[in-house]
Amino acid sequence: RFQRHISMPFVVHNMLLIRRSSYKAKLTVTRAWWQRAVAALRAVDAKSIRAVGEKMSNKRTKNDFSRFEPENETEAKIMELLRCINFVDDHIPGSTGEVKQMREEIRAISRSHGTPSLFFTLNPADIKNPLAAFEAGHDINIDAPFSKPDSRYTEFRRSQSVAHNPVAAALFYNRMFAIFLKTLLGTGRSDRRGVFGRVKSYYGVVE
């Protein structure tokens, strides 16, 4: 029932992100920059920081992504403070902290095993694959040719079913990636040998 709700999955997702951000996000300062950060923090107040934040937000609202230029000494100190501190939020999906963490993981794999030999971009077409219709609760004919197992549904109907049930689309997406890893890369085999031989390591990111 909740899979087909028009807004509940998004509301709950945002609630979970806010909860994780409140419990796990923190500010850090590099030891070498500690004195600079303390001096900048003593030179500003909460009201000035909020004012700079509002100015930055207004620039983004106008699609102006240029660098913020301070107009007075207080704003310059605030920008100095922002340069000294890091917002650590690597446990929050899609955050800048998670992107930094993934970047370090890729660098670690490259240092350990060398640069990647092969790059893949996998884009499963949920409106063309019968498995997506099956995940959405539609019956498909397993005995029919693979190109027509859900011939009772037009492409528009398949698109409609995926749009009405985004959870089914996510399940289909996850299933296709699991098949790719287990079959082509051999992660699901005892000898760890896939189509390209024995894969030493791999790294995948969902855009």
C-alpha positions as CSV (number, residue, x, y, z in Angstrom):
1,R,0.0,0.0,0.0
2,F,2.7,2.5,0.9
3,Q,4.8,1.7,-2.2
4,R,2.2,3.4,-4.3
5,H,1.7,6.4,-2.0
6,I,2.4,9.6,-3.9
7,S,4.5,11.4,-1.2
8,M,5.0,9.1,1.9
9,P,8.3,7.5,0.7
10,F,9.9,10.9,0.1
11,V,8.7,12.3,3.4
12,V,10.0,9.3,5.4
13,H,13.3,9.4,3.5
14,N,13.8,13.1,4.3
15,M,12.9,12.4,8.0
16,L,15.6,9.7,8.1
17,L,18.2,11.9,6.5
18,I,17.5,14.7,8.9
19,R,17.7,12.3,11.9
20,R,21.1,10.9,10.7
21,S,22.3,14.4,10.1
22,S,21.3,15.5,13.6
23,Y,23.0,12.6,15.3
24,K,26.1,12.0,13.2
25,A,27.2,15.2,11.5
26,K,30.0,17.2,13.1
27,L,32.5,19.9,12.5
28,T,36.2,19.2,12.4
29,V,39.3,21.4,12.2
30,T,42.8,20.4,11.0
31,R,45.4,20.7,13.8
32,A,47.5,23.1,11.7
33,W,44.6,25.4,11.2
34,W,43.4,25.4,14.8
35,Q,44.7,28.8,15.8
36,R,43.4,30.4,12.7
37,A,40.0,28.9,13.3
38,V,39.9,30.0,16.9
39,A,40.9,33.6,15.9
40,A,38.2,33.7,13.2
41,L,35.6,32.3,15.6
42,R,36.3,34.9,18.2
43,A,35.9,37.7,15.6
44,V,32.4,36.8,14.5
45,D,29.0,36.3,16.1
46,A,26.0,34.1,15.3
47,K,24.0,37.0,13.8
48,S,26.7,37.8,11.3
49,I,27.1,34.1,10.3
50,R,23.3,33.9,9.7
51,A,23.4,37.0,7.6
52,V,26.2,35.6,5.4
53,G,24.3,32.3,5.1
54,E,21.2,34.2,3.9
55,K,23.2,36.1,1.3
56,M,24.7,32.8,0.0
57,S,21.2,31.2,-0.1
58,N,19.8,34.2,-2.1
59,K,22.7,33.8,-4.6
60,R,21.8,30.1,-5.1
61,T,18.1,31.0,-5.4
62,K,19.0,33.2,-8.4
63,N,21.1,30.4,-9.9
64,D,24.3,32.4,-9.1
65,F,26.9,29.9,-8.2
66,S,29.9,32.3,-8.3
67,R,32.2,32.7,-5.3
68,F,30.9,34.7,-2.4
69,E,32.9,37.9,-2.0
70,P,32.9,39.4,1.5
71,E,31.9,43.0,1.7
72,N,33.4,43.9,5.1
73,E,36.0,42.6,7.6
74,T,33.4,40.5,9.6
75,E,32.3,38.7,6.4
76,A,36.0,38.1,5.5
77,K,36.5,36.5,9.0
78,I,33.5,34.3,8.4
79,M,34.9,33.1,5.1
80,E,38.2,32.5,6.8
81,L,36.4,30.4,9.4
82,L,34.6,28.4,6.7
83,R,37.9,27.6,5.0
84,C,39.3,26.2,8.3
85,I,36.5,23.9,9.2
86,N,35.1,20.7,7.6
87,F,31.5,19.5,7.9
88,V,31.8,15.7,8.3
89,D,28.6,14.0,7.2
90,D,30.0,10.8,5.5
91,H,27.1,8.7,7.0
92,I,24.5,10.7,5.1
93,P,23.7,9.3,1.6
94,G,24.4,11.9,-1.2
95,S,26.2,14.3,1.1
96,T,29.5,16.1,0.3
97,G,31.1,14.0,3.1
98,E,30.0,10.8,1.5
99,V,31.5,11.9,-1.8
100,K,34.8,12.7,-0.1
101,Q,34.8,9.3,1.6
102,M,34.1,7.5,-1.7
103,R,36.9,9.5,-3.4
104,E,39.3,8.3,-0.7
105,E,38.2,4.7,-1.0
106,I,38.8,4.8,-4.8
107,R,42.3,6.3,-4.2
108,A,43.0,3.5,-1.6
109,I,42.0,0.8,-4.1
110,S,44.1,2.4,-6.9
111,R,47.1,2.6,-4.6
112,S,46.6,-1.1,-3.5
113,H,45.7,-2.7,-6.9
114,G,46.6,-0.1,-9.5
115,T,44.4,2.0,-11.7
116,P,41.1,0.5,-13.0
117,S,41.4,-1.6,-16.1
118,L,37.8,-1.4,-17.1
119,F,34.9,1.1,-16.7
120,F,31.2,0.3,-17.0
121,T,28.1,2.4,-17.1
122,L,25.1,0.3,-16.4
123,N,21.7,1.8,-17.1
124,P,18.9,-0.7,-16.8
125,A,15.8,0.3,-18.8
126,D,12.9,-0.4,-16.4
127,I,10.2,0.5,-19.0
128,K,11.5,-2.1,-21.4
129,N,12.3,-5.0,-19.1
130,P,9.6,-7.4,-18.1
131,L,11.2,-7.9,-14.7
132,A,10.2,-4.3,-13.8
133,A,6.5,-5.2,-14.6
134,F,6.9,-8.3,-12.4
135,E,8.3,-6.3,-9.5
136,A,5.3,-3.9,-9.9
137,G,2.9,-6.9,-9.3
138,H,2.0,-7.7,-12.9
139,D,1.9,-11.2,-14.2
140,I,4.4,-12.1,-16.9
141,N,4.5,-15.3,-19.1
142,I,7.8,-17.0,-18.4
143,D,7.3,-19.4,-21.3
144,A,6.9,-16.6,-23.8
145,P,9.9,-15.3,-25.9
146,F,12.0,-12.9,-23.8
147,S,11.1,-10.0,-26.0
148,K,7.4,-10.5,-25.4
149,P,6.8,-12.0,-21.9
150,D,4.6,-9.1,-20.9
151,S,3.1,-8.5,-24.4
152,R,-0.3,-7.6,-22.7
153,Y,1.3,-4.3,-21.6
154,T,2.4,-1.5,-23.9
155,E,5.5,0.6,-23.2
156,F,3.2,3.3,-21.9
157,R,1.6,0.9,-19.5
158,R,5.0,-0.3,-18.3
159,S,6.1,3.3,-17.8
160,Q,2.9,4.1,-15.9
161,S,3.3,1.1,-13.6
162,V,6.9,2.1,-12.8
163,A,5.9,5.7,-12.2
164,H,3.1,4.6,-9.8
165,N,5.4,2.2,-7.9
166,P,8.9,3.7,-7.5
167,V,9.8,0.9,-5.0
168,A,9.3,-1.7,-7.8
169,A,11.7,0.3,-10.0
170,A,14.3,0.4,-7.2
171,L,14.0,-3.3,-6.6
172,F,14.4,-4.0,-10.3
173,Y,17.5,-1.7,-10.4
174,N,19.0,-3.5,-7.5
175,R,18.3,-6.9,-8.9
176,M,20.0,-6.0,-12.2
177,F,23.1,-4.8,-10.5
178,A,23.3,-7.9,-8.3
179,I,23.1,-10.1,-11.4
180,F,25.8,-8.0,-13.1
181,L,28.2,-8.4,-10.1
182,K,27.5,-12.1,-9.6
183,T,27.6,-13.2,-13.2
184,L,29.9,-10.8,-15.2
185,L,32.3,-10.1,-12.4
186,G,32.0,-13.5,-10.7
187,T,31.4,-12.3,-7.1
188,G,28.7,-14.9,-6.6
189,R,30.9,-17.9,-7.7
190,S,33.1,-20.0,-5.5
191,D,36.2,-19.4,-7.7
192,R,35.4,-15.6,-8.0
193,R,35.9,-15.9,-11.8
194,G,33.6,-14.0,-14.1
195,V,33.4,-13.2,-17.8
196,F,36.6,-11.0,-17.5
197,G,38.5,-13.6,-15.4
198,R,39.2,-13.2,-11.7
199,V,38.4,-9.7,-10.7
200,K,40.8,-8.5,-8.0
201,S,38.7,-5.5,-6.9
202,Y,35.8,-3.3,-8.1
203,Y,34.1,-0.2,-7.0
204,G,30.5,0.9,-7.9
205,V,28.6,4.1,-7.4
206,V,25.0,5.0,-8.1
207,E,24.7,8.4,-9.8
